[in-house]
Amino acid sequence: MSDAPRTEIYVDADGCPVKDEVYRVARRYGLTVYVVANRHQRTPPDDTIRPVVVGGAFDAADDWIAERAGPGDVVITADIPLAARCLERGARVIGPKGDPFTDDNIGEALATRELMDQLRQMGMQTGGPRPFDKRARSRFLQALDQVIQAVRRGG
């Protein structure tokens, strides 16, 4: 029997477009999913899918996830500061479009986020994120599957 912690998936659920995909992959691997949000999220009736409502406090969902996610766990979020916090705790982090956040790219992601924030505050039009399409959904599914397999192999 292994002493390795059991992999759990944490979903930053407010506005997450890939919850159904997470549920499908988690069922395939027999993993527990925590669906964390400031308000109730509709989830399928499944003992391995656990909705968590944290209330309306700013960053309450982020704090709940960051306090619990650790080595072997997978976090799904588009929130770059949350991704950084989870990486610091040893979790794997994937954005909803399949882009992984890693120790190698999180610094650049945080810097870009800060720069874009400053430009918006100055009144500049910065455009928005690229559209979410079938390719993004496919990239996400592939990335989630790869991360879970890597965690299971111990890599």
C-alpha positions as CSV (number, residue, x, y, z in Angstrom):
1,M,0.0,0.0,0.0
2,S,1.3,3.5,-0.9
3,D,1.8,6.3,1.6
4,A,1.4,8.8,-1.2
5,P,-1.5,11.3,-0.7
6,R,-4.6,10.7,-2.8
7,T,-4.9,13.1,-5.7
8,E,-7.8,15.5,-5.5
9,I,-9.0,18.0,-8.0
10,Y,-9.9,21.6,-6.9
11,V,-12.0,23.7,-9.3
12,D,-12.2,27.4,-8.9
13,A,-15.7,27.1,-10.1
14,D,-17.2,30.7,-10.5
15,G,-17.2,31.1,-14.2
16,C,-15.2,27.9,-15.0
17,P,-16.3,26.6,-18.5
18,V,-14.8,23.1,-18.1
19,K,-16.5,21.7,-15.0
20,D,-18.3,18.9,-17.0
21,E,-15.0,17.9,-18.5
22,V,-13.4,17.8,-15.1
23,Y,-16.2,15.6,-13.8
24,R,-15.8,13.2,-16.7
25,V,-12.0,12.8,-16.3
26,A,-12.3,12.5,-12.5
27,R,-14.8,9.7,-12.8
28,R,-12.5,7.9,-15.2
29,Y,-9.7,8.0,-12.6
30,G,-11.8,7.7,-9.5
31,L,-10.8,11.1,-8.1
32,T,-12.6,13.5,-5.8
33,V,-13.5,16.9,-7.2
34,Y,-14.1,20.0,-5.0
35,V,-16.2,22.5,-6.8
36,V,-15.4,25.7,-4.9
37,A,-17.4,28.9,-5.5
38,N,-19.0,31.9,-3.8
39,R,-22.4,30.7,-4.7
40,H,-24.1,27.4,-5.3
41,Q,-23.0,25.6,-8.4
42,R,-25.1,22.8,-10.1
43,T,-23.2,19.6,-9.9
44,P,-24.1,16.0,-10.9
45,P,-25.3,13.7,-8.2
46,D,-22.0,11.9,-7.5
47,D,-20.3,11.1,-4.2
48,T,-16.9,12.1,-5.6
49,I,-18.1,15.6,-6.6
50,R,-18.2,17.8,-3.6
51,P,-19.6,21.3,-4.0
52,V,-18.2,23.9,-1.5
53,V,-19.9,27.3,-1.1
54,V,-17.5,29.7,0.7
55,G,-19.7,32.8,0.8
56,G,-19.2,36.2,-0.8
57,A,-16.0,37.4,0.8
58,F,-13.4,38.5,-1.7
59,D,-10.9,35.7,-2.5
60,A,-12.8,33.3,-0.1
61,A,-12.8,30.6,-2.8
62,D,-9.1,31.2,-3.6
63,D,-8.2,31.0,0.1
64,W,-10.2,27.8,0.6
65,I,-8.4,26.1,-2.4
66,A,-4.9,27.5,-1.6
67,E,-5.2,26.2,2.1
68,R,-6.0,22.7,1.0
69,A,-4.3,21.9,-2.3
70,G,-0.9,20.3,-2.1
71,P,1.5,17.8,-3.6
72,G,-0.3,15.4,-5.9
73,D,-3.4,17.6,-6.2
74,V,-4.6,19.3,-9.4
75,V,-6.1,22.8,-9.4
76,I,-8.2,24.2,-12.2
77,T,-8.2,28.0,-12.3
78,A,-7.7,31.0,-14.6
79,D,-6.8,33.1,-11.6
80,I,-3.0,33.7,-11.8
81,P,-2.4,34.7,-8.2
82,L,-4.3,31.6,-7.0
83,A,-2.2,29.5,-9.4
84,A,0.9,30.9,-7.9
85,R,-0.2,30.1,-4.3
86,C,-1.1,26.5,-5.3
87,L,2.2,26.0,-7.1
88,E,4.0,27.1,-3.9
89,R,2.2,24.4,-2.0
90,G,3.3,21.7,-4.6
91,A,0.0,21.3,-6.5
92,R,-0.3,21.1,-10.3
93,V,-2.3,23.9,-11.9
94,I,-4.1,24.1,-15.2
95,G,-6.0,26.9,-16.8
96,P,-9.5,26.2,-18.3
97,K,-8.0,26.4,-21.8
98,G,-5.4,23.7,-21.0
99,D,-2.5,26.0,-20.3
100,P,-0.4,24.7,-17.4
101,F,0.9,27.0,-14.8
102,T,4.4,25.9,-13.7
103,D,7.2,27.2,-11.6
104,D,8.9,28.2,-14.9
105,N,6.1,30.3,-16.3
106,I,4.2,31.7,-13.2
107,G,6.5,34.7,-12.7
108,E,5.9,35.8,-16.3
109,A,2.2,35.3,-16.0
110,L,2.0,37.4,-12.8
111,A,4.1,40.2,-14.4
112,T,1.9,40.2,-17.5
113,R,-1.2,40.3,-15.4
114,E,0.2,43.3,-13.5
115,L,1.1,45.1,-16.6
116,M,-2.3,44.6,-18.2
117,D,-3.9,45.8,-15.0
118,Q,-1.9,49.0,-15.1
119,L,-2.7,49.6,-18.8
120,R,-6.4,49.2,-18.1
121,Q,-6.2,51.6,-15.1
122,M,-4.6,54.1,-17.5
123,G,-7.7,53.7,-19.8
124,M,-6.0,51.7,-22.5
125,Q,-8.0,49.1,-24.4
126,T,-6.1,45.8,-23.9
127,G,-8.5,43.4,-25.6
128,G,-9.7,40.3,-23.9
129,P,-8.8,36.7,-23.6
130,R,-8.9,34.5,-26.7
131,P,-12.3,32.9,-27.2
132,F,-13.1,29.6,-25.6
133,D,-13.8,27.1,-28.4
134,K,-13.7,23.4,-29.1
135,R,-9.9,23.4,-29.5
136,A,-9.5,25.0,-26.0
137,R,-11.8,22.4,-24.5
138,S,-9.8,19.6,-26.3
139,R,-6.5,21.1,-25.1
140,F,-7.9,21.2,-21.5
141,L,-9.0,17.6,-21.6
142,Q,-5.6,16.5,-22.9
143,A,-3.7,18.6,-20.3
144,L,-5.8,17.3,-17.4
145,D,-5.3,13.7,-18.5
146,Q,-1.6,14.2,-18.9
147,V,-1.2,15.9,-15.5
148,I,-3.2,13.2,-13.7
149,Q,-1.1,10.5,-15.4
150,A,2.1,12.3,-14.5
151,V,1.0,12.6,-10.8
152,R,0.2,8.9,-10.7
153,R,3.6,8.0,-12.2
154,G,5.2,10.2,-9.5
155,G,6.5,12.8,-12.0
